[in-house]
Amino acid sequence: MDEHRLKLQKEVETHANNSSIELEKLAKKQVAIIEKEAKVAAADEKKFQQQILASRRKIDNFLESQKKQYKICKEKIKEDKSKS
């Protein structure tokens, strides 16, 4: 009976150790996945910020161009009025 109890205790310990090892592996795998996803998210965010900045520059350039055209047209109208 004692031998059987010792055998069962060893079996339980073995399963407990195997379970702990498997849990550690899964935890490491999960951490690696989370880190990878975080890197991807950071890269996507950086790309999105760059797109926003590029769009902002285009808008600023367009507005600057419109201001210049407005000034040119305004001056042209003044010249035409003064000639008339």
C-alpha positions as CSV (number, residue, x, y, z in Angstrom):
1,M,0.0,0.0,0.0
2,D,2.8,2.4,0.9
3,E,4.5,1.6,-2.4
4,H,1.4,2.4,-4.3
5,R,0.9,5.6,-2.4
6,L,4.5,6.7,-3.2
7,K,4.0,5.8,-6.8
8,L,0.9,7.9,-6.9
9,Q,2.6,10.8,-5.2
10,K,5.5,10.7,-7.7
11,E,3.0,10.6,-10.5
12,V,1.1,13.6,-9.1
13,E,4.4,15.5,-8.7
14,T,5.4,14.7,-12.2
15,H,2.1,15.9,-13.6
16,A,2.4,19.1,-11.4
17,N,5.9,19.8,-12.7
18,N,4.9,19.1,-16.3
19,S,1.9,21.4,-15.9
20,S,4.1,24.2,-14.4
21,I,6.6,23.8,-17.3
22,E,3.7,23.9,-19.8
23,L,2.2,27.0,-18.1
24,E,5.6,28.8,-18.3
25,K,5.9,28.0,-22.0
26,L,2.4,29.3,-22.6
27,A,3.1,32.4,-20.6
28,K,6.3,33.1,-22.6
29,K,4.5,32.5,-25.8
30,Q,1.7,34.9,-24.8
31,V,4.2,37.6,-23.8
32,A,5.9,37.2,-27.2
33,I,2.6,37.5,-29.0
34,I,1.7,40.6,-27.0
35,E,5.1,42.2,-27.7
36,K,4.7,41.5,-31.4
37,E,1.2,43.0,-31.5
38,A,2.5,46.1,-29.6
39,K,5.3,46.6,-32.1
40,V,2.8,46.3,-35.0
41,A,0.4,48.7,-33.3
42,A,3.3,51.2,-32.7
43,A,4.4,50.9,-36.4
44,D,0.8,51.4,-37.5
45,E,0.4,54.4,-35.3
46,K,3.6,56.0,-36.6
47,K,2.5,55.4,-40.2
48,F,-0.8,57.0,-39.4
49,Q,0.8,60.0,-37.8
50,Q,3.0,60.4,-40.9
51,Q,0.0,60.3,-43.1
52,I,-1.7,62.9,-41.0
53,L,1.4,65.2,-41.2
54,A,1.6,64.7,-44.9
55,S,-2.1,65.6,-45.3
56,R,-1.6,68.6,-43.0
57,R,1.4,69.8,-45.2
58,K,-0.7,69.5,-48.3
59,I,-3.5,71.5,-46.7
60,D,-1.1,74.2,-45.6
61,N,0.5,74.4,-49.0
62,F,-2.9,74.6,-50.6
63,L,-4.0,77.4,-48.3
64,E,-0.7,79.3,-48.9
65,S,-1.3,79.0,-52.6
66,Q,-4.9,80.2,-52.3
67,K,-3.7,83.2,-50.3
68,K,-1.1,84.1,-52.9
69,Q,-3.7,83.8,-55.7
70,Y,-6.1,85.9,-53.7
71,K,-3.5,88.7,-53.3
72,I,-2.6,88.5,-57.0
73,C,-6.3,88.8,-58.0
74,K,-6.8,91.6,-55.5
75,E,-3.9,93.6,-56.9
76,K,-5.1,92.9,-60.4
77,I,-8.5,94.2,-59.6
78,K,-7.0,97.3,-58.0
79,E,-4.9,97.9,-61.1
80,D,-7.9,97.5,-63.4
81,K,-9.9,99.9,-61.3
82,S,-7.2,102.5,-61.3
83,K,-6.8,102.2,-65.1
84,S,-10.5,102.8,-65.6
